């Protein structure tokens, strides 16, 4: 069935599209609403997303702030997660990489310097990149990271360049959301296959393997199982382009669980086509039973196309105990299953029969994932074969493993500069000792088969989760990043190419870890809070940290904590802290002692308690005008307020969208009765903008989203010097309103499509800082806005 390309339109058509497109369509599943009825989870219609993005770009071009510029702050000592690597077939120094949430980049000099070549697409989340073997100027990019880690973000189809990445056109499949692999015909760059793993959080039919024979003008879905089963990997026989191998993966993620095989799925497996995708047959003989198959990766030996390898995430539950986890603070983690994990299978007859070749004991799984976290096989699972030797195989997991004997034994490729968490590997077909690894730390390059590695720190795609500023002159910015740590840098710093290549900028590592909130004492920047929860003090040239997190009392239910556990310093007294779990805790002495000042503020649906903490507090705000006036928002869509230090709480959720993740609650610094709330529906595959204001402590809500055309809203802040100036951070960038949210404009003309995770306007200096999840931090001079 041919699918017309519906995504091409001119700007004047936006109004028509927005008027006639269905805002959402219903999908299977649901959650109970307040009345006890079933509320269907919603997924944003791809037509609507395309129209929103066109409107965003039009507003960006017309904005009165378009000539004002954002400046990049860094950090320049770390990088970020890579999803795939492509190298110019005739110029091995020219490297292209796709990043998890920072667009597509190119290096002309083996990773010494990088330039963004796709940074203004509809999504900054990239799943795969491929260069046409017959024409290196033709590059295809699939949007949407297919690893579906908890910070993964949805894409919206496929882009194509015919001039080596200088310009791009969107060529369809906008509803796929995540793409695992793109394969291009070796002789015809217009014949392309796309493995679409599909929506992360909802059932949806835009999954499977797609094919175009006309360069993306039309698409045909050539392999489809059902609306929960997508295609996660795809390989082509190097001796016969009509022979294809596809790996399908049945999975769904819920906000309270990771996508392990919990319900006896039957549709994850391998399929083979010998006629260019017209017909397919299953080829699973010798693999684990269907109900035990998780994610699968596949590769074909270039030196001997009869030989295939598959990496299978075996979902068999094992009785072994995991390292002890404190149940009072990590109840969800304690419920995670201990799985058999990754296994390597080999076929010597083009997939008709498989045999396990990786070791039977636990040694392989322990190297692949570590015993404590082997349930993350669904977030990695890639395998590559040396192009010149069918018996040399690389397995990508937490570690990068290498086998020289057909998979019977493996060794870690360990080196000081080689980051963990591997998602991509390129092997030079002309020199198999030349390797390029893509991982959570960026790009590493080896010229000796993995014995040693260089780290390309210069690729600026760090993924921040949080942001804080201090009151130094000039002030510093702080944040926690994905798979690195917490970092601090001066707001005055501007990275240069030479500092990128050396990795010697003034950014420094701070106490804490990845994926957490941060705060700095406004009266003493030597006191820093991070993690879950640490208080760190800089004494005699060294940071000394102590864990200060509250714990449940004996006999009480365990605390449920977001990975991004929210905590704040009171604007009235820097010794007073508030921390959010399912309860609000308060400390009057910087965390030495805590008292619980709320009941459970979530809906606490027991059916939604699994191996990921859910029904937890996500945002806390205290009124700068009244001590003890507190607001709290939760991941199951509840907002509550107390006006008396927690003695009495009032549910003020009525009038807000139900069951959406509360991304930010912000109490006004201008009026005691005013509060702002942003909600994020990405965990329902819903990227509509949700932004509200109340003038009466939350009894009634006014929709402020108005002219914001789409992209989930992550944060809302007031300007500290000018009333009615608001800043909103979305999946597209930053919007500003000068009239209290009645109208909105994009801010700055040079900010790429970027996920704005957090933003702060410094209380003293006229500078707005944003922490992005994929492009580091930027700063913007708002003095003109504050006039």
Phi, psi and omega in degrees: 000117179285141180245117180294147176286109185261354189275349182276124172201164177267165182304320180299340181280352185302313182301320179296315181298314181295330182283326187255341183289144172291131182295320179214161169231151187280148178226166184295158179099177179173173177223152181288138175267185187295334182274355182093351177286173179266132176249123182286140174291143185246148180229131186294132178296134182299327176299319180294318178300317180297319179293320176301316183294319176300320179293320177302315181293324177294317178295324178296318180290331184261357186297140175294348180256014186294336181271354176274146191243141167278147177241135183281132181260336186120200007281156179246020177247358176222170176232216184202187191287133177254142177252333178198164182225137172225143183234138178305126187297335180253356183224085186294350175280345181266110187245136173244137178226146171254137183250160184295325182207024181231019177083200183246139184230155179228139172240128178270000190220049175058036173090005178292314176227159183224152174225140176284134180242346171221093184233001179234038176273179182292339177216145176269357179271123185241133180264323184200159177219142181214141176253134180295126180298331183269350181203101186292349176280347181264116182233135178243140181228130175257129183274146175100107180298127183272354181289342182040048165292167189293341177260007179292150185232153188282143172265194182203057171106211191231138171247153181222139173238140176246011180227039175072019177100006179287320178226158185222150173232139174280127188235037167109185179060038185295339183270004186285328177072314174224141181231126184268330184201146172235130178237129181250137178303137185294337183247345185226105183291353177273350177260114187223141177245139181233126173265110182257114178280342168087191186297141183281320193251348187225156171291138185195142185280348184278067180225165175112199180256130178246154179222138169237143175244004182232034174072021176101002178292321175226155180229148174235131175277114189255348174215118180219130179258297176196184188277008174240357185242116178251180175257121185258338179211159186207137178219153181238139176296121182294344179261350182205101184293352175281346182263119183234149175234132181233140174253123177258151185219116177268121182197156170213141175255137171247160182295342182251008180206151172277163188277049172284163181282093186258346190233025177068045178301151183237357194250007174275126182179186181251146181224150182229138173237139177246011182224040176069023176098001180291320178227155182223152173226143176290144180226069186245010183295120180101347176277168176302158178303154186305320184289349180251002181270125172261224179292146181228138171245152183218147174212154181245135180288122179293326182284340179205091187296352174288340186264127176233150171236145175229136173255117186247128174277097183284120186270014178300129177282135180248152183279349184301146176274146178271168175307143187301134178242134180293107187293337182287341182237356183216051184298320181295315180300325180293340180271355182292141181286152172263115190253158177296322172085206189291139174223144179257128177242148180232143173237137177251009181225043175060037170093000183287328176224143180236149173222141179287132181243341179287157184303145180285332181283185186278001187298318182294311181298324180294322177288324186291315188231349192076141182301324187287342186226032185286001176280000182269018180302332179290346181262358182230252171058069171229147180220141181224145180248136174305127183297340183255355186211112183294345182262358177257118189227141176244135177243131185254121176212215171304316173255162172260118184252149180228135174239136177250007184230039175073020175098359182289327178221151182226155174225148176286140169266089187256134178202154186302323184265007181264113180286158178272178178069079188264134183233349183207147175210127173249134178243124182295118181295337179271343181207088186297351173282348179270109184239146171232121180255136172247125187215188181291346178263359180116230184243132171239144182233134176235143176243008182228038175069021177099005178288328177215159188219147169257146180249124180273080180296343191283357181273106192273075183230035180294149186246104181270150175249339189208171185205139172212159176229154175253186183249020175292165176236111352291159185280163178250154175249149184225149175191161176255138186244165175286123172059022171235262182192198171269147182222154177230141176211154179285140181294342181275352186281138175231108183302144175241161183303319183292326178287325176302313185293329180270337184066038186239028180289177183281359175296141180227152176286146181237161177299153182117192181220197178282160167058055177211168177281159177222153176205151180233135176299122184291344180259349182204100184288001173276001176245119189228137180244140181198180173066217189226052002229139176250142165250124183241137179234135181271110185230124178052043175080010183222141174277126176245125188243147175222138178284128183237009184296140173291157175230159179293144175288157177304133180088349179268159176299148177300152176285139175257123186234133167299149170302321175267068185299122183280136170211151181221157170266133179299135176291352183262338183198116184292351176277349183263126178241150171235139179227145185243128172235240162272345175245164168262131174249149177232139173238137178261000185220052174058030174095003178293324176222148182233151170229141179277128184240021177207159165282186172297119185266003180260175173285336175052054175286113185296336178287350180249034175245109182222224189267008171234131181301129179217166190061060182228161176281135183247338184209139177230141175215134174250137180299127174293347184262341183215116177297131179090357172270104189237144173238147176219136175241153186236167180282348175258021166089021183253141175233134180224159183224145168232140178250004186225045174066021176101000179292325179223133179243144180237128176284119181243028183284338182301132182099350175259155176304137184278141169069021174263143179299124178281110183275331179200136168242129184228114175281137184291144173268359183252327182222127184300328186273357186261137176215148179242146178222132169246144180235149184234120183260012184304328181286002166244016189056034181243113184250024175292153178277128178237114184212127188223155177227142173237138177258005184219049176063023176097004178292323178228151184233140176248128179287120180257355188301319171040252187275356175292118195278358182140174191092124184303147180265125182262333187203146175226132180222151169272152169286133184284351185241345182225117180296148178077000172268121181238149176235133179236131175258127184233182177291347179259331184159216184242133174245147180231142174235136178255003183229039175072019178100003178292322177224156183226151175226151171288152185248116178083146184262348187250006179282126179288175169299119188206147179274111181271102185283324181205158175209150180218132168264123184300137183291341181254313186262147182280059183231130176258125178248137174240141171255117183256153177261079179143342181224021178073212182246148176230158177231149184220134178279116182254018183299324179293324180287327183280353181294000000 
